[in-house]
Amino acid sequence: DSAVRPESYTQRKDGSVEIHQQIVIARDSQKGIVLGKGGAKLKAIGEAARKELAEILGQKVHLFLHVKVEEGWDETREFYDDIGLDWVK
């Protein structure tokens, strides 16, 4: 399982926006899957997300993705609260 947790959203003076997000995974063994060979998979995910966000927001987007291993994140109510989802168990 994985989830995306927003870290920061900053409006730049040039009219663009800088967004930092974490891709949270449950096990270290998943890191290679998310990153891909030489980081290619993460780069592709970032490019697609950046384009979609730019279209939705109507402005240039600088997107920074970070992969974080957090065992048991999907069993933590606080995690769901942090990302704006309802806790359903």
C-alpha positions in Angstrom: 0.0 0.0 0.0 1.0 3.6 -0.5 -0.4 7.0 0.0 0.6 10.6 -0.8 1.0 13.1 2.1 1.2 16.8 1.4 4.2 18.5 3.0 4.0 22.1 1.7 2.4 24.4 -0.9 4.2 27.7 -1.5 3.2 30.4 -4.0 6.2 31.8 -5.7 6.7 35.4 -6.7 6.8 34.5 -10.4 3.2 33.2 -10.2 4.1 29.5 -10.1 3.6 27.2 -7.1 6.0 24.9 -5.4 4.6 21.7 -4.0 6.4 19.1 -1.8 4.7 15.7 -1.2 5.7 12.4 0.4 4.9 9.1 -1.1 4.5 7.0 2.0 5.1 3.2 1.7 4.8 0.5 4.4 8.0 -1.4 3.7 11.5 -0.7 2.6 11.2 -3.4 0.0 8.6 -1.3 -1.8 11.1 1.6 -2.3 12.6 0.1 -5.4 9.2 -0.4 -6.9 8.3 3.2 -6.4 11.7 4.6 -7.5 12.3 2.3 -10.4 15.6 1.8 -12.1 17.7 5.0 -11.6 14.6 6.8 -10.2 12.8 6.5 -13.6 9.5 5.4 -12.2 9.4 8.2 -9.6 10.4 10.7 -12.3 7.5 9.5 -14.6 5.1 9.7 -11.7 6.3 13.3 -10.9 6.0 14.4 -14.5 2.5 13.1 -14.9 1.3 14.6 -11.6 3.0 18.0 -12.3 1.3 18.3 -15.6 -2.1 17.4 -14.2 -1.7 19.8 -11.3 -0.6 22.6 -13.6 -3.8 22.0 -15.7 -6.0 22.0 -12.6 -4.4 25.0 -11.0 -3.9 27.0 -14.2 -0.3 27.8 -13.3 3.2 26.4 -13.5 3.9 23.8 -10.9 7.3 22.8 -9.3 6.6 19.4 -7.8 9.0 17.7 -5.4 8.3 14.1 -4.4 10.0 12.2 -1.6 9.6 8.5 -0.8 9.3 7.7 2.9 9.0 4.3 4.6 6.5 4.4 7.5 5.6 1.0 8.7 2.0 0.6 9.8 0.9 4.0 8.3 -2.3 2.4 7.1 -3.2 1.3 10.6 -2.8 4.9 12.1 -5.9 7.1 12.4 -3.6 10.2 12.6 -2.2 9.5 9.2 -5.7 9.5 7.7 -6.5 12.7 9.5 -3.3 14.3 8.2 -4.2 13.6 4.5 -7.9 14.5 5.0 -9.5 11.1 4.8 -12.0 9.5 7.1 -10.8 6.6 9.3 -12.7 3.5 8.4 -11.7 0.3 10.0 
